Amino acid sequence: MASKSAEIRPVIHLRSTAGTVFTYTTTKNRRNTPDRLELMKFDPVAGKRVLFRETR
C-alpha cells in the first residue's frame, strides 16, 4: 500500500525541449500544481538554459 505522501508528491521526470534526451527527476505537489510542470533549467548537452516539460 502506498503511503499518503507518495500520492500527494509523486516522482516526475522533466524532459528537455531542446531535442536532447537529458532529463531531471523531481517531485511535485499535486494539490498545488495539478497541471504539467514547465521549468527553465540548464541542459548540459545543449549547453544553455532551455524549457523542461513534465513527462509521465
N, C-alpha and C positions, 0 to 999 in steps of 0.2 A: 504494500500500500504506500503510495507516495505521500510525502509529508506535505503539510499545508503550505509551507514556504516555497516548495518546489512548484506548486500550482500557481502561486502568485508571481514568482520570479523565475520564469523559465530561462534556460540557456538558449541564446540565439547566436546566429552567425551573421556577420556583416561582410558582404562581398563587394569588392571594388567595382566601380562602373567604368574604370579606365581600360577594361579589356584584359587585365591581368587576372590570375587566379588567386591572388592574395586575399585572405580573409582574416578578420578579427573575431574573437569569441568573447561574448559578454553576457550579462543577464539584464533583464528589464522588468519593470513592474507593470503587470497587465492592467491593473486598476488605473494607474496614472497615464499610461501610454498604450491604449488599445490598438492604435494604428501601427503600421510598419514604421520602424525606426530608420531615419536617414541622418547620417553624421558626416561632417568633413573630417577626414583623418589622413595621416600620411601613408602613402603607398610606397614602400621601399623599392619595389620592382619598377614602378613608373618614375620614382624619384621626385614626387611632388604630392601636394595635398589634393585629394580627389574625393568625390562623394561616395560613401559606402552605404549600401541599402541592405535591409534585413532580408534574409532568405529563410525559408522554412524547410 
